[in-house]
Amino acid sequence: MQRKRIIVFGSGSGSNFEAIVQQVRAEKLPIDVLFVFSDNAKAYLLERAERLGVPSEVIDFTQAKSKTDFNNQVFKLLQDAEPWDLLVLAGYMRILPSEIVRRYHKKIVNIHPSLLPAFPGLNAIEKALRAGVKVTGVTVHYVDEGIDTGPVLAQVPVTISPGETLSSLEEKIHRVEHQLYTQVIKQILWGDKTPQRLRALLSVSDKTNLAEFARGLSELGWEILSTGGTAKLLQEQGVTVTPVEHVTGFPEILSGRVKTLHPKIFGGLLAIRKDQTHQQQLIEQAINAIDLVAVNFYPFIEAAKKPNLSDAELVEEIDIGGPSLVRAAAKNFPEVIVLVDPNDYVPTLEQLKTQKTVDVETRRKLALKAFEKVAELDIAIHQTLARRFNLEPEHLFTAHRKVQALRYGENPHQKAWLYENAFERGLSSSIKVLWGKELSYNNWLDVDAALGLLAELKSPAAVIVKHNNPCGVARGKTLQEAYERALAGDPVSAFGGIVGLNETVDEKLAERLNEIFLEIIIAPSFTPSAQEVLQKKKDRRLLRLRSLARPSLELRFLGGDLLLQEHDASVADEASWQVLDNQTLTAAERRDLFFAFAVVKHVKSNAIVVAKDEATRGIGAGQTNRVGSVKIALDAAGEQARGAVLASDGFFPFADSVELAAKFGIAAIIQPGGSVRDADVLEAARKHNIKMVLTGVRHFRH
């Protein structure tokens, strides 16, 4: 663009002058403000000019010999400054003499705070308010020899709200002035004297905060385009709306399935403003650019959860136009602001008010969020239809939303984040942090391990977890007893661990819990006095348990690939047990075998659990050979192994584990069976009079 030279005249505060200078600089426009002139030596306009580094000239009217003398000095000032391209009046309170107006025909513009010809002259805002009109506005016009009678270049309406005050209306008017004046100046200087208003397309299902946002845009001079129910709501709220069908010349059809799918909409979204070919095509096709899109989608995710919804009803919740608008706007993010989240309305409006635009970094973030929302919707549709049609999809897609950045990962040098399932309740929504700092990456893993095991146990029960493995598990007649017995299972390892409890914690139990360092305590609830006691520990976290529901599927990353499996939800079924030689199990043995086999599911393989009276006495985890885990568990149990039961998550490949169990006095063993040496294993059990149960169900955990 060719460089242009302008002069600004003003008599008062100069807010329009400053807005022009700021926008010229922000947009790096090739405009030189030669100087700002005032007829008032005390005008605040001059202070603004000094602060902005713009030269100023003053011819104080009160010091002139006469009006003619003053006008002659002003005329000479303009002549001496030639050549210049435009004289901008910004609150200049004197009528220019005819000689100046005639000499500089269509080179002088003025901005007036009303919709001319209504309320010309002074105090236009106050006049409009007193007249009781519902709409006033801003006019930019060429200056002629009359008072505010020159040809109109642009007008923007401003709604006068019920109870509007003079100061609030002035603020609205000024916001529009500051946005509009520079736009018109640009259009004049570079050949198009009909300025294009900024345009926003609003079409939403979630109408939260929409009316306030639209009203704010309108007050800034934006034209609001809208559809259907959104347009109706905005009109009811007093926002001036242009229906989309007025833009497209095409009505909404197919019961609303086709509303915005039209070249005049998508051309306005996808045009690159700096591409001359694009601009020429817009002109040829009478398409106006669209600068902002606010869209959110039909509530498909919520609809999919409704029972007894037919296929026909469900597919009507699949949005077509919304995602198409969002993708187009997000693709052209340098030109178009795209909003898919009502929480972004206020910050976007604030940027538009203060900066007149939205910065590139914010546009990028909004575009990314937009594509995320489109992807999330597509994934929800894919998953829902796959389940509904009972088809196994060829591709696996997941959608998770960022909850927070964690302090670090598994180790301090690793970054980590927590994401929640976008469609189903996950771990992060199953608990509430009542006290303490945020959970770490390792904390989340341990909490998950604790709750997974706790879900297997009847109340009252206690689980102590360390490094993703249980180190003490027990049931009891009371929750206090359950905790005491779980702690007794391995008091050394319990230090610094996580405790999961499935009943309310009272003050007495809280005092006992405080006797050792426990990093996290999870329970359905805490009495007020118990919570007060537990919060005395500075590094303690208290979590309220909302749900013990477990996911139906489990995902594991595999060098960038994924492994997917069903959750191991199987429970011990005594009807399927094979008991060696039909030995008779006592009630206590049967109870302990159920308990131990439930616990061993949650121990890393190779996994061994020694239990008695529904309390773990020793746990062997993560060894590369099974007899190694057996030895660890039995050594931990010591004398308590006598008369206890032993559970194994997998079969015994050799009889050595049974031989070792016999030395410690184990009374009964429960294991899947299935080894090629089962006969040797069973024979060893017979030899040592150990009862042996084969479940046929393995519980490896890696």
N, C-alpha and C positions, 0 to 999 in steps of 0.2 A: 504494500500500500504506500502511496505517495505521502510524504511527510506534510503535516498540516500545522497552521499557526492560528491560535485563538487568543482572544482577549476576554476577560471576565469583568463585568461591572457589578458592584454590590454596594449596599448601604448599611447592612445590618450584621448579623452574626456570621454569615458566610458558610452555613452548613452544606448547602448545595455546592458551593465552590469547592469545599474540601472533599465532598463525595466524588466530584468530577476528577479532581487531581488524584485521589486514591485509586479510582478505577482505571484511569489512564496508566498509572504506574503498575497496578496489579496485572493488567492485561498487556503491559508493554506496548501500548498503542503509540504510533508515530505522530504524536500530538505535542507541540510545544505551547505551553501557556506563556505568552510573551510577558504579560503582566496582569495584575489585578488592579482595578481602579475603584476608588471610593470617593464619594462626595462628602464623606463624613470622616473627619480625622480621628474620631474616637470609635469608629466601627470595629467590632471584634474580628471582622473579616480580615483586617490588616494584621492582627496578631496571628491568625491562622496562616496567612501568607508567609509571614516571617518564619513560623515554625516549619512550614512545608518547603521553605527555600524558594518561594516564588516571588519575583520582583513585584513591587507595588508602586502605585502612583496615587497621589491625593491632590485633589483640588477642592478644598473645603468651601462648600457653597456659602457658608456664613461669612467667609472672608472675602468673597468676590465683590467687586464694585457694583455689579448688577447681574440680573439673570442673563442678559445678553452677553455680558463679559464672561460669565461662567460657561455658557454654551459655546462661545467662541474658543475658549481654552480647551474644552473637551473635544471639540471638532479638530483643533490643531493636533491634539494628542493622538487622535486616531489617524490623522493624515500622516503624521511623522512616523507612525508605526507600520505603515504600509510597506510591503504587501502582507495582508493577513486574510484568513479564510472565513472566520466566523466571530461575531461578537455575541457573547453569551451573557444575558442578564440574569443574575442570581440574587434576587431580592434587591434590585436597584429601584429606589423609591422616587425617581424623577422621570418625567416624560421627556423623551429625547426630542430635540428640535427637528422640524421638518427637513432641514438641510441634511442632517445626518441620516435620517430614515430614507430619504430619496437617494442620496449618494450610495448608500449601502443597502439597496433594495435586496431582500431575501438573503441578506448576510447577517441579520440580527435575529436572535431567537430569545424567547422569554418562557418561563415556566410559571404557571398560575395555579393556586390551590383550590380549584373548583372545576366543574365540568362546564366550561364556557359554551354558550353565552350566559349561563346562569352565574350570578354572583361575581360580576367583574369588579375591578377596583380593589380598594383596601378592605381588610378584615373579612375576606371571603369565607374563611373557615367558620368564624363566629356567625356570619350571616346565614350560612347553610344550617348550622345547628339551631339557631333561633327560628328558622323557617319551618323546622320539623320535617325536612325531607329525609327519606330513608337512605338515599344514596347521594354522595357528592363525589369528588374525585380530583384528578390532576390533569391539567392541559398543558401541552407544549405547543407554541404557535410562533409563526413569524411575526415580527413587529411591524405594524404600519403606523399611520399618523393618529389613529384612534387609541382609546384606552381598552386594551385587551380585546381588540377586534380583528387582529391579523389572522391569516389562514391557519387553520388548525393542522398540526402535524401528527399529534398523538394524544389520546385521552385514555385514562385508566380509571374505572369507577372504584370508589371506596365506600363500603357499607357503613352506615351509621347505626351502631348497635343500640338496643334499648338501654337507657341510663348512661349513654355516652357523655363524657365531660369534654370541655374544650381542650384540656391538656391531652387527654387520651386520643381525641380525634386529630389534634395537631401531630401527635406522635405517629399515628397511622399515615397521615398525609405526607409527612416528611420521609417516612420509609419508602413510600411509593416514589416520591420526587427523586430521592437519592438513587433509586434503581433506574428510573425511566429516563432522566435527563441525559445521561451519558449515552444510553442506547440511541436516542434520537440524534444527538450530536454526531455519533458515528455514522448513522444513516445519511445525514446531510453531507458530511464531509466526503464520504466516498460514494455519493451518487444516488442512493436510494432514500428518498425523502419520506417513505412510509415505513417506519420502524416495525420490526417484528417483535411482538410480545413473546416472552418466554411462556411455554405451554407445559402443563402437567396433565398426565392421564392417570386418573384414579379409578380403580376397579377392584374392589376388595370383598371378601367374605367376612373377615374379621374387621369390624368397623371401629375398633378401639381407637380413640383419640383422632379419628379421621377428620371430623368436622373442624376441630381446632387447627389441625394442620392445613386443611384446605383454606380456611379463613385467613391463616397467616400468609399463605402463598398469594391469595387474592389481594391482600393488603400490600404485598410487595409488587403488585402489578402483573402477576401471572394470570394467564387464562387457564381455567379448569375445564378439562374434558372428562366426561364420565359416562358410565353405562348403568342401565337398569336401576336396581335397588340402591346402588351407591349414589347415583345422581339424585334420586328421590330424597334420600336422607340429607344430602348436602343442601338441596333446595329448601327442604323443611327447616334447615338450620340457618337459612338466610344467605347461603353462598351462591353466587352467580355461577351457573354451570352451562357449558356447551355440550349437549348430548352428542355422543359419538356418531350417531346416525346423521347429524347435521354436517359433520365433517366428511363422512364417507358418501353421503347421499344414498345410503343403502340401509334398509331397516333390519332390525334384529329378526332372525328367522330360526326355524327348527327348534321351537320352544326354548330359545336362548342358547342353543348350541353354537350358533354363529353370531357374534356381536362385533368383535374387534378384528377379525381375520380379514383385513382389507389392505390393499397397497397404500392407501392414503394414511393409514396408521403405521404400517411397517416401513414404508418409505420415509416417513417422518422420524422414525426411530433409528433407522440404519444409515441414513445419509451422513457422510463425513463432511463437516462444515467447511473445511479448508480445500476440499476437492471441487474444483471449478466445474467439472463435468457433472458431479452429483448436484451441485447447486443449480446448474442450468436445467437439469432434468426435473428438479423440484419445481422450478418456475414453470416449465412447460406443462407439467402435470397438475399444477395448482395444489401442490402439497406443501404444507407448513411443517417445519421441524418441530419435534417434540423433545423437550429438554429434561423431563423427569417422568418416571413411571413409578407409581405406588400400587403394588398388586400383591394380594395373598390368595391362596388357592382354595378351592372347594375343600371342605373338611373330610377328605377321603379317609384319612387315618382313623378319625373318630367314627365315621360311618361303618368302617370295616369291622369295628368291635361290636356293632349292634347285632343282637341275635335275630335269626329268622329274616335277614335281609336278602331279598331275591337278587339274582344276577342282574336283572334289568334295573332294579333300584340302585344296586351298587355302582354299575357303570355310569349312571347319571352323576355320580360324585367324582368321576374322573375328569379333571380340568384339562381343557385343550387350549383355550385362548390365553388363560393366565400364564402358564409356563412359556407359551410362545412369545408373549409380550416381554416376559422377564428375560428370556434368553436373548432376544433381540436387543433389549436395552443394555443388558450386561455385556454383550459382545461389543457394543459401541460405548463402553463406559467413559472414555475420555470426553464424549459429547453428552451422554445421557446419565442422569442420576437414577439409580434403580434401588427401590426400597421394597423389601419383602417382610420387614419386621416393624410393627408399630412402635417399638422402642427406639427406632432410628428417626422417627418424625421430628422430635424436639431438637436433637443435636443438628439435624440437617437444616431445619428452619433457622436455628441460631447462626449457623455458618452463612446461610443465605442473607440473613439480616446484617451480619457484621462484616462479611467478606464479599457479599454479592454473588458468590459462587461457592462451589464445594471443591476443596483441594484434591489433587490427583491421588494422594495416598488414601484419603477417605473414599474416593470413588472406587479405587481398587478393592478396598475392603468390602464395600457394599456389593460390588460385582461378584466377588468370591462368595459372599453370603448368599447371593441370588442363585448362583449355580449350585451351591450346596442344597438350597431349598428345592430346586428342581430335581436334583439327583435323589434327595430324600423321598420326594413324592414318587418318583419312578420306581425306586426300590420298594416302597410300601405297596405300590400297585402290583409289582412283580411278585413279591412274597405272598400277598393276599390271594392273588389269582392262582398261584401255584398250589397253595393249600386248598383253596376252594375247588379247583379242578382235579385235585389229587394227582398232580404231576410232579415228577422229580426234575427240577430245573437243571439245565446244562451249565448254568453259571450261578455262582454264589455272590450275592451282594449284601453288604451289611451297612447299616447307617447308625452312627454314634455321634452324639453331640458333646462338645468339650465342656467339662464341668470346671476344671481348673488345671493350671500348671502346678505340678508338685515341686517340693523343694529340691529334690533330686531323685534319681532312679534307685536301682538296687544298690548302687555305690555312689558316693558323693560326686564323682566325676561324670556321672551319666545324667542327662536331662530326662524328665519324665512328665507325663500328662495323664489325667483321668478323663475318660470319655464315657458317657452313659448311653445305654441303648435308646434309640430314638422312638421305638415303638412299644417296647415291653418294659416292665419293672425289672430293674437290675439291682445289684448290690448297693450302689450309691443311693438309691431311693428307698432301700430297705432299712436304712439306719439314719439316725439323726445325731449329730455331734452336740452333746449337751454342755460339754466342758473340755477345755484344753485346745492346744494348737492343732492345726490341720494334720490329717493323716499323711504319712509318708508312703512311698511306693511299697515298701516291705510291710508296713502296717496294713495296707489294703489286702495284700496277699494273705496275711495271717488272719485278718478278720474274716475273709472268705473261707479259709480253712476251718476256722472255729464255728462259723454258722452252718457250714455244710455238715459237720459232725453233729452239732446241736440239733439239727433238724431230724436226725435219726433217733433221738432219745426222748423218752417220755419224761414228764416232769415228776419231781424236781431233779435237775441234772446240772452238772458243771463240767466245763471243758477248759483245759489250759493248753495253749498252743505256743510253740516256740519254733521259729524258722520253718513255718508251714507244716509242721508235724505236731500231733498231740503229744504232750508229755505227761498228762494226767487227765483222766476222765472218770466220772463216777455219777451214780444216782444215789439218792438217799431219801430218808423219810421226810426230811426238810431240806431246803436249799442250803442252809448252813452246813448240814451234815454232808450233803453232796460235795460242797466245796472242800470241806476238811478232808474228805476221803480222796478227792481228786488231787489235792495238794500233797497228800501223803504218798501218792504214787511216784512222785519224783520231785521232792521239794527243792533240790539243787537246780534242776533245769527250769523250774517254774519262775525263778527270779528274772524279772524283766520281760515276762511273757504276757500273753493276752488271755483274759478269762472271759468265757462266754457262759451266761446263766440264763435259764429259761423261765424264771419267776421273778417277782419283785424283790429287790434288795432292800433290807431294812437296816437300821442303824447298827444293830449288833453284828451283822455280817459285814457291814462296811468297816467297822473297827478292826475286825479280823483281817479283811482284805488289805488294810493299811499296814499290816505288820511286816509285809515284804514289798519290794518294789514291783509293781505290776503296771506295765505301760498303758494298757487299755482294758477297760471293763465294759462288757456289753450285757445288757439286760433289757427285758421289756419295759421296766420302769424302776425308779428309785424313789423311796420315800424322801420327803424334803430333808429330814435329818440325816439320812444316809448320804444324800448328795452333798450336803454340807460337809460331812466328815470326809468323804472321798476327794472333795475339791481342795483339801488341805495340802495335797501332794501337787507341787508345781508342775511336774512333767507328766501328770496323769491325763488321760483322755477318758471321758465317759460317753458311751454311745447308747442311745435308746433304740432297741430293736423293734422295728415296725412289722417285719415279715420274715418268715423262714422259707418262703417259696424259693425253689431252685429252678434254674433255666432248663428247658427241655433239651437244649443242644449245647455242646461245648466246642470251642474253637481253639486250635493251637497253631501258632505260626511255625512254619517249617522252611527256614532259609528263604523267606519271601513267599512261599506257598502256604496253603492252609490245610490243616487236618480238621475234619468235622466229625463229631460222633454224638450219639445220643448220651444224655446224662445217665450215669449209673444209678438208676432209681430202684434197682431190685432190692428186695428185702428177704431176709431168711424165711424160707417156707418149710416148716417142719414136715409137712406132708411129703416133700420130695427128698428128705434126708435119707441117706442109707447109713444105718448104724451097724457097726461091725458086730457080726454074730448076734444081731438082735439084742444087744445088751440093753439093759434097762437104765435109763437116765433118771437121776433124781430130779425133783422139781428145782432144786438149787442149781444143779448142773445145767439143766435145760435153760434156765434163766440166764446163767452166766455165759453159756455158749451163744445165745442170741445176742447178748450184750457185746461180747468180745468180737463176734463176727461183724457186728455193726461198726465197731470202732476200727477194726483192721482195714475196712474199706477206705479209711481216710488217712492211712499211714503210707508213706512212700515205699514202694516195693524195693527189694523184698521186705515184706512187712510181717511182723509177728507181734501179737498182743497176748500177754498173760494177765488174766483177770480172776477175781474172786469176790463174791458178794457184790456184783455189779460195780466193781471198781478196778481200774487198771493197777497192776502190781509191777509190771515191767513192759516196756515197748522197745522192739528192735526195728529200726527203720533204715531203708536206703542202702542196704549192703548188697554187694554184687553176688554173694552166694547166700542161700537160705539158711544154712546152718550157722553162718555168721550172725544173722539177725536173731536166730533162736538163742544163741549164746548171750548176746547183748541183753535180750529181754529177760532171760532167766537169771543172769548175773544181777540185773537191776532188781528183780523180785526177791532173790535170795531165799530165805526161809519161808517167805510168804507164797512161794510157788507151790509149796506142799499142799495138795488138795485143790489147787486152782485149775483153771482150764486154760488151754492155749489155742489161739486162732491164727491161721495162716491165710494170707491173701491168695496164695497159689499152692499148687501141689508140692509134695516133698519128692525131690528127684532121687533121694537115697534115704535109707533108714537111719542115717546118723542123727538127724534132728530128733527122731523119736527116742533113740537111745539116750540122747542128752536130756530130753524132757523127763525121761524116767528117772535119771539120777537126781533130779530136783523134786521129784514127787508129784508131777503133773497127773491129775486124775482123768482128764478128758481133753481130746483134741478135736477141733473142727477145721476142715480144710476142703478145697474143691474136689481133690482127687483127680485122676486122669493121667498120672505118671505111668510110663512103661514099667516102672518098678513098684507100682501100687501093691503088688502081692508081697514084696519084701517089707514095705512100710507097714502094711496091715499085720504081717506076721510079727514084726517087732512090737507093735501095740499089744497083740495077744500075749506075747512073751512077758511083757511087763504089766499086764493087766490094766492097760490104759484104754479107756473107752474112746472109740474113734468114730467121728461123724463125717461122711462125705456129702457135700451139698450139691456138687455138680455145677457150682457157680463160682467163677474166678473174679477177683476184685483187684487186679493190678492197678497201680497208680504211679504214673511217671511224671 
